[in-house]
Amino acid sequence: MRLATFKALAAAVSVVAAVGSSAAFAQDKGKAPAKAAAAGPMEQFFPLLVYRSGAYAPNGVPFANGMQDYLKLINARDGGINGVKITFEECETGYATDRGVECYERLKGKGPTGATVFQPLSTGITYATTDKTFTDKIPLITAGYGRADSVDGEAFPFNFPLMGTYWDAADILVQHVGKLNGGLDKLKGKKIALVYHDSPFGKEPIALLQERAKMHGYELLLLPVTHPGVEQKATWLQIRQQRPDYVFLWGWGVMNSTALKEAVATGYPRDKMFGVWWASAEPDVLPVGADAKGYQGVTLQHSAGRTKVHEDILKHVHDKGQGTGPKDEVGSVLYNRGMISAMLGVEGVRRAQERYGKKPLTGEQVRWGLENLALDQKKLDALGFAGMMRPISTSCKEHGGAHAGRIHTWDGTKWNFSSDWYEADQQILKPMIQKSANAYLVEKKLPRRDCAKELTGG
Amino acid sequence: MLYRENGQFKTTYRADQQLLPITQDRFFVWGVVVLAFLLVPLLASDYAFRALIVPFLILAIAAIGLNILVGYCGQISLGHAAFMAVGAYAAYNLVIRVPGLNFLVVLVLAGLVAALVGIAFGVPSLRIKGLYLAVATLAAQFFVDWMFARVKWFTNYSSSGSVSPADVELFGWVIDQPVEKYWFVLGVLVVMTLLAKNLVRSHIGRSWMAIRDMDVAASVIGIQPLHAKLSAFAVSSFFAGVAGALWGFVHLGAWEPLAFNINLSFNLLFMIIIGGMGSILGSYFGAAFIVVLPLLLNQLPHWLGIEMSTAMISHLEFIVFGALIVFFLIAEPHGLARLWAIGKEKLRLWPFPH
C-alpha cells in the first residue's frame, strides 16, 4: 500500500515535471526573430507588459485596457494593419524589474516574426531591457517615460521615448512656474520641492531640475519616498518646516493620492502642487475628491476626454462585448495614454510596411518604421486623434519625435487644460542628453551608431 | 537493490573521509554535473536559460551562503540581500574604476568586500541572539538600501540611480549569449558548492555546528564564539557577495537598489527553510522552488488552454504558491532535503521494505 502511494506520487511528479519542462523548453523555437517567416500566418504579434495586480494596479489597469482596446479596434474595424492581423498576449510584471525581464524573454519569440515592439511600462524595466534590444533587435517604445537620454538614436538605436521624456516634463514645469512668477529670472530665491518615488522613474528629472536650478537660482529640495509610498509623514513634515513655494510630485500609484491627502492634512495649497503625467490621472485624485481641487499636472500632450477614436472603440469593440475594461473608463487619462502608446506601435508597423511590404515584419524592420514616423495633423485627424496630440516625426538621430506639453488642473470632478502649449527647451536638453548618452556608451563599451552612414548606405 | 553500500570497503582514512563515500552517489553526482554542462544546453531554450535556470543557479549560491549562517551556525539574518547588493555594487565599481581587471578577480574581490561588511554587521551576534539578532541584521538591509540609493559615488553619479555595466568578459570571451551565461554561472556554482561542502565538514564547520547546537557548551570545550560566529558571517556574506555580483552582471544587466530589497532577503530565507536548513542540497531545492514555481504557476493556465484574465492568473499564482509553501512545511518541516533523504533511505530497502 505504502509502495503504491509512493509510486503514484513519483509518477505524478514526473508527469508534472515533463509537462512543465517541455512547455518551457518549447517556449520559443523561433529563437531568431530576425528571420521573417514567408509562409507563416499573416499576423503581427504585440507583447503587452502590464500590471493588473499589486500596488500600482489602479493606474496600470486603465493603461493596459487602453492598449488592448486599440489593438482590438484595429482588428475589428480595419481587419488588421493593411490586412496583417494583430495578435497580442499580456504578461503581468507587477512593476517589478525581474518579472518584467522574465516577461520580455517569455514573449519576445512569439508570433511568426517575433515580438514587434515592447512597451515596458516601467523605467526600471526599460533600463534592464535596453541592453537586450541590441542583440534581439526589438524596439522599445517608452511613450513619455523611460530613459531621458535615449532620445539620442545614435546611442540607443532601439529605444523610442516618443512624445516626450521626464526631462521634457520637468523642463515644462519649470517654464510654467517661471511664467506664473512673471519670468524665469523671478524664480531666484524660490524653493521648489521634488517629492519623488525612490526608483529610476522618480530620480530621472533630478538632473534637469538641478541644471535649471543652476541657471535660475531657485533652491531644489529633494524628498524621496520609498516604494510603494503609503508612508509620507516624514516627507510632509519636512515640507511643513521648509515651506517650499512649489511641490513637484513625481509619484506613481497609491503614492500620489497619499501625497495629496498629506497635503490636505498639512494644509499645503494644492494649487501649488504639480504632478508629472503619471501623477495626474483620475486614480490619483479621485480618492481625495474635492479636496484635490486646484491640483495641477503636466501632460505630455493629451488629458482625459473622448474624440472620434473613442467613438470607434465604443462602437467596434465595447458594443460587441469585446471591451477589455468597463465602458466608462474609456477616455480617462491613463486609458488614453495606453491607447496612444498602442497607436504609436501600430503606426510604426504601418510606416515600416511602406518600405518592406504588407506582411508580418520583424522588430528590426519596425524599428525603421518608428525611426521614420511622420504623423502629421492630417494623418492624426484620419486616425481620430484630432485635438489629443500634436504631429510627431522622428529620425534616426532623434527618437523622441515631440517635446511639447500642457498643464491641466483638477476641478474636483474632472481634468481641464489650464495652460497653453509649452515646448521643452532643447538648448538645455540637447547637451545634457549628449553627455549622458556618451557616458552610457563609454560605460557599456559600445560604439556610436552613425546615422549619416546608414542613410547613404541605404 | 541498486542503491546499497554493501561490499564497499574503505581501507584508508582518505577513502573514508572523501566527499561522497558511496560509489552510487559519486556516479550520480558526476552524472548530474556532466548532464548539466553538456546536455542541458542542447535541450533548454533561451527563455528557459534567462528566466529560469540562470536566476535559479545564482540564487542557489546565495542560498548556500545563507544556509551556512542560519542552517549551520544558527545565527539568523534578515538582511542577506544587502550583502548581495554590496557584492554587486563592489563589482560594478571595480569594473568601471579599475579597467582591465579580470572578472574572476572582480568576483572574488566583490565577495571579500561583502565579507567585510558581513563581519561588521555580524558583530552584534556576539551579544544578542535569536529574534533580537534578526532585528539587528535587518539594519544591514535598510542601511545598505539607503547607502546605494543616496551616496552617488557608488552608482558613478548615474542620474537615475540605475547602473548598467558592460557584458562580462573573460580572457577575451564575451559572455552575452544565454548558454555562455549558463556555463559561467554553473562553473561558479560548482566551485562554490565544493567550497561550502568542504568547509562545513572541516573543523570550522564543526565549530559552527557546535555553536548552533549550544553555544555555552561549545565555548566550554574550547571553541571561541567570536571566531566561529564572525567566520560564519564572513563566509556567508562572501557567498552572498559573489551571488550578488552575478545577479547584477550576468542576470539583470542593469539594476537599481530596489533589485536587492527586503523581499529578496525574505525569499532567500524562505529558500533555506523550504529547502532544508543545514543542508547544501536543500539550498538547491529551495532556490528551485522559489524561482521556478511562481513562473510555472503563472504560465500553467496558458499551457492548459484555460482563458483567464492576467490579473486573475497573478492572483492565483500568489494563492497557490502560498498554499504550497504551507503544505510543504506541514508535510515536511525539515524541508525538501529531508524528503530527499527519506527517499534515499527507502531506496536502500527497495524492493524489500520491512
Interface residues (C-beta under 8 A of the other chain):
Chain A: R2 L3 F6 V19 G20 A23 A24 F25 A26 Q27 D28 K29 K31 V50 R52 S53 A57 V61 A64 E90 C91 E92 G94 T97 D98 V101 E102 E105 R106 G109 T123 G124 Y127 A128 T130 D131 K132 T135 R147 A148 D198 S199 P200 F201 K203 E204 I206 A207 P224 H227 S436 Y440 E443 K444 K445 L446
Chain B: L43 A44 S45 D46 Y47 A48 R50 A51 L52 P55 I96 A149 N156 S159 S160 G161 S162 S164 P165 A166 D176 L252 G253 A254 W255 E256 L258 A259 N261 L295 L296 N298 Q299 W303 S309 T310 A311 I313 S314 H315 F318 K346 P353
